[in-house]
Amino acid sequence: MNKIFKNVQPQVAEQTQKVAMITGGGVILMWIAFFVLHLVIPEKVAFDYTVFLAGAIGGLVAVLVFFLMGLTVQKVVATEDESHAKALMRAGYSRRMMIRVLWGILALVAPCFHPVAGILPLIFPNTGIKLFYKWMAGVK
């Protein structure tokens, strides 16, 4: 495990930290939304351990997928053979998609996870990055 982190470029680690903070913030906001919805319509919106567990694991999966994307890009940039680089990108994409799908299935079928709270964090990195950079563009 340490070997993986030893070869990580600083940019990949830095961006993964940013995505982890964005995703963590999104998960916390999601928990707050579940709480408010539970107060308004308690018979339709659960607010129990399944929401917290699914949100936490879904957030971890989202950050892991982003980190694996960074590692894939790092490998592709270091590759000189274009066909090998394309193969690495395809394999990396397939692996990341498989992780998302497997987590989605688990979140849907396992009773210990709230399905929406498990799947929703998968969109937080992409959405958060877009919002962050739009905000940064407006600040300048």
Buried (B, 14 or more C-beta within 10 A) or exposed (E): EEEEEEEBBEEBEEBBEBBBEBBBEBBEEBBEEBEEBBEEEEEEBBBEEBBBBBBBBBBBBBBBBBBBBBBBBBBBEEBEEEEEBEEBBEEBEEBBEEBBEEBBEBBEEEEEBBBBBBBBBBEBBEEBBEEBEEEEEEEE
